[in-house]
Amino acid sequence: MNYRIETKEAFRITGVSAPLDKETENNFMVVPKMWQEASANGTIQKLRFT
């Protein structure tokens, strides 16, 4: 495998998170709810312009 190391300027990563369950099926409810709440409370808009 060919690779190279590059030096880049510092950058910031922002986002939202939610604790996930070991049972994948439960996460199909958790993740959409997280995004709905983020949309409703303005978090997505804040992230968009950060």
N, C-alpha and C positions, 0 to 999 in steps of 0.2 A: 504494500500500500504506500503510495506516495503522499507525503504530507509536508506542510510548511507551517512555521510559527510566525504569526504576524502581530505587530503591536498596534493596538487601536486606542482611540481616545476613550475615556470613561463614559459610561452611559447609565441611565436609570431605567429600571424596569418596574412598572406598577401593574397592579391587577387586583382581582378579587379571589377569594378562596372560600372553600367550605369543607368541613371534615367529611370524608367519604367512608362508606361502610365496606366491610369485606365482602358482603353480599352484593354483587353487581346489580341485581334487580332493584335494590333499594335506591341505588344512585340514580336510576332513571326518574325518580321523583325529586331527589335532592338537588341535582344540577339545574333542571328547569326552574325550580323554585328559587334557587340562588340568583339566576339571571332575571327572573321576574321582579324580585325584590330590588336588585341592583338597578333595574330600569325604573322602577317606581320611585325609588328614593333619590334618584339623580346621580348615582355612582357612575353609571356608564357615561353620562355627559361629562362628568368631571374627569374621568380617565381619558376621554377622547381629546380633551384640550390640555392635558398635563404634559 
